[in-house]
Amino acid sequence: MSVAFDGFIPILGGQDGKAEARLKVLVKGAESKTLENLIASSELTDAELFFNEAKLPLGLDNIKDFFPKTTIKLTPFGKIIETDAPDKNLPIKLPGLDAKRFPDISYLPIEFPAEGVEIGKPFKFTKNFGDSPVEYECTMQLPIDDIAKFELTIKQSYSVMENISLEIVKAKEDAEFMVDTVVAGKGYVLFDMKKSQVKKMALNAVATSNVVEIATKTKSNRKLTTTLKVDRIEK
């Protein structure tokens, strides 16, 4: 799994650049007492971080602090109904960065409708990332050799307050900037119909932010492109 960012990144005082996380994730199913509530766990086993193509002296242990091993309960349609992921207050806001939503951007990107899926007919669902919902629309293409391709689009909008270091704050008296962001993305998911598992996912999203300095009312813009790639490797 790789997550790459290109554009304005709110770290180190905020600057344009490129960042990437290359991750390996171990996903396991667990025995469940009912078919209505399935159980799965995910755990990071390897991690490398890069900024402007230079490898950072941060690794697996640093990322595990924010994304520890997580066990979830889900329906047979892929809807997560319970998670033991801890509540983590992340200091920065990036598209898809939610400590409780790691399964959603790795091995469970789609929620299927209970009434079934028709080829060429879009279906929609919503997932909450942090304090704001992400709207998904999926359209199934004609399967080839039991592999179904789903075209995927996402939309999200959110607002945050930042201090002088561009860290997210909750109290207005601590804020220097108000940031309104709109995210739009497209991609696809390859789904193995025999194994009922995601085989591959690719997503490209662009976040456009309008920034207002609270004291002076000065306005500026930010743009950040996120590229997500996931491949399932059989053990």
C-alpha positions in Angstrom: 0.0 0.0 0.0 1.3 3.5 -0.8 -0.2 6.9 -0.1 1.5 9.8 -1.9 0.8 13.6 -1.4 1.9 16.3 -3.9 1.2 19.9 -3.1 0.8 22.0 0.0 1.5 19.9 3.1 0.8 21.4 6.5 4.0 20.2 8.2 7.3 21.9 9.0 5.5 25.3 8.9 3.7 24.4 5.7 5.3 24.0 2.3 4.8 22.6 -1.2 6.4 19.3 -1.6 5.9 15.5 -2.1 5.4 13.0 0.7 4.8 9.3 0.5 4.1 6.4 2.9 4.8 2.9 1.7 3.1 0.4 4.0 2.7 -3.3 4.4 -0.5 -4.4 6.1 -1.4 -7.9 7.5 -5.1 -8.5 7.3 -6.7 -11.5 8.9 -10.2 -12.9 9.3 -11.4 -14.2 12.6 -14.1 -16.7 13.6 -17.4 -15.1 14.2 -20.5 -16.5 16.0 -22.9 -15.1 13.5 -22.9 -14.4 9.7 -24.4 -11.0 10.4 -21.3 -9.8 12.2 -18.0 -10.8 10.6 -14.6 -10.0 12.3 -11.3 -8.9 10.7 -8.1 -7.4 12.0 -5.4 -5.3 10.3 -1.9 -4.6 11.5 1.0 -2.6 10.0 4.1 -4.8 9.5 6.4 -2.4 7.6 6.5 1.3 6.9 8.7 3.7 5.1 8.2 7.5 4.9 9.6 9.9 2.3 9.6 13.7 1.9 10.7 15.2 -1.3 12.1 11.7 -2.2 14.4 11.6 0.9 13.7 8.8 3.3 12.7 10.1 6.8 14.2 8.7 10.0 10.7 7.5 11.0 9.3 4.1 10.5 6.9 1.4 11.7 6.8 2.3 15.4 6.1 6.0 14.7 3.1 5.2 12.4 1.8 2.5 14.8 1.4 5.1 17.4 -1.4 6.6 15.3 -2.5 3.4 13.5 -2.2 0.5 15.9 -3.5 -3.0 15.3 -7.3 -2.7 14.8 -10.1 -5.3 15.0 -13.4 -4.5 13.4 -16.9 -6.1 13.1 -18.5 -5.8 9.7 -21.6 -6.9 7.8 -21.3 -9.3 4.9 -21.8 -6.3 2.6 -18.6 -4.6 3.9 -20.1 -2.0 6.3 -18.0 -1.5 9.4 -20.3 -1.5 12.5 -17.7 -1.6 15.3 -14.0 -0.8 15.7 -11.5 -0.9 18.6 -9.3 1.8 17.0 -8.4 4.4 19.6 -9.5 8.1 19.3 -6.4 9.9 18.2 -6.1 13.6 17.8 -3.9 14.0 14.8 -2.1 17.3 14.6 -2.7 17.8 10.8 -5.6 17.3 8.5 -5.0 15.4 5.2 -7.5 13.7 3.0 -8.1 10.1 4.2 -6.1 10.7 7.4 -8.3 9.2 10.1 -6.9 6.9 12.7 -10.3 5.0 13.0 -10.7 4.6 9.2 -7.6 2.7 8.2 -9.6 -0.4 7.0 -11.7 1.9 4.7 -8.6 3.1 2.8 -7.0 -0.4 2.6 -9.0 -3.6 2.4 -12.6 -2.4 2.8 -13.2 0.5 0.4 -16.7 -0.5 -0.7 -20.0 -1.0 1.0 -22.3 -3.1 -1.2 -26.1 -2.4 -1.1 -28.1 -5.2 0.5 -30.4 -5.5 -2.5 -27.4 -6.4 -4.7 -25.4 -4.7 -7.6 -26.3 -4.3 -11.2 -23.8 -3.9 -14.0 -23.6 -0.3 -15.1 -26.0 1.0 -12.3 -24.4 3.3 -9.8 -24.8 2.9 -6.1 -23.9 5.3 -3.3 -22.8 5.1 0.3 -21.3 7.5 2.9 -18.5 7.1 5.4 -17.6 9.6 8.1 -13.9 10.5 8.2 -13.4 12.6 11.3 -16.1 15.2 11.6 -17.1 15.2 7.9 -18.7 12.6 5.6 -17.2 11.2 2.4 -19.7 10.5 -0.3 -18.9 7.5 -2.5 -20.4 6.5 -5.9 -19.6 3.1 -7.4 -20.4 1.6 -10.8 -19.8 -2.1 -11.6 -18.3 -3.1 -14.9 -18.8 -6.4 -16.7 -16.7 -9.0 -14.7 -13.8 -10.8 -16.4 -12.6 -14.1 -15.0 -14.5 -13.5 -11.7 -12.8 -10.1 -11.2 -15.3 -7.2 -11.1 -14.1 -3.7 -11.7 -15.9 -0.9 -9.8 -15.4 2.7 -11.0 -15.2 4.9 -7.9 -15.8 8.6 -7.3 -15.6 10.4 -3.9 -16.5 13.9 -2.6 -15.8 15.5 0.7 -15.8 19.0 2.3 -14.7 20.1 5.7 -13.5 23.1 7.7 -10.8 23.4 10.3 -9.0 26.0 12.4 -5.2 26.1 12.5 -2.7 27.8 14.8 0.5 29.6 13.6 2.2 26.2 13.1 -0.7 25.0 11.0 -1.7 22.4 13.6 -5.5 21.8 14.0 -7.0 23.5 17.1 -10.6 23.4 18.5 -10.7 26.7 20.4 -11.1 29.9 18.3 -8.8 31.9 20.6 -6.0 29.5 19.6 -6.6 29.8 15.9 -4.7 31.9 13.3 -6.3 30.5 10.2 -9.7 29.2 9.0 -9.4 26.6 6.3 -12.3 25.4 4.1 -11.5 22.3 1.9 -13.2 20.5 -0.9 -12.0 17.1 -2.0 -12.9 15.3 -5.3 -11.5 12.0 -6.4 -11.7 9.2 -9.0 -10.4 5.7 -9.1 -11.3 2.0 -9.3 -11.5 -1.1 -7.2 -10.9 -4.7 -8.6 -13.0 -7.1 -6.6 -12.3 -10.9 -6.5 -15.9 -12.3 -6.6 -14.8 -15.9 -5.6 -12.9 -14.8 -2.5 -15.1 -11.8 -1.7 -11.9 -9.6 -1.3 -10.5 -6.5 -2.8 -7.7 -7.4 -5.1 -6.5 -3.9 -6.1 -7.5 -0.3 -5.6 -6.2 3.0 -7.1 -7.6 6.4 -6.3 -6.5 10.0 -7.2 -8.0 12.9 -5.3 -7.5 16.6 -5.4 -8.1 18.8 -2.3 -8.6 22.5 -2.8 -8.5 24.7 0.2 -9.5 28.4 0.8 -7.5 29.9 3.7 -8.4 33.0 5.6 -6.0 34.6 8.1 -8.4 35.5 10.9 -6.6 38.6 12.1 -6.1 40.3 8.8 -8.8 38.6 6.6 -6.0 37.9 4.1 -7.0 35.1 1.7 -4.9 32.4 0.1 -5.3 29.0 -1.6 -3.8 25.6 -1.2 -3.9 22.5 -3.4 -3.0 18.9 -2.6 -3.1 15.8 -4.8 -3.4 12.4 -3.0 -2.7 9.1 -4.8 -3.6 5.9 -3.1 -2.6 2.5 -4.3 -3.4 -0.9 -2.7 -2.5 -4.4 -3.9 -3.4 -7.6 -2.2 -0.6 -10.1 -1.9 -1.4 -13.7 -1.0 0.6 -15.1 1.9 
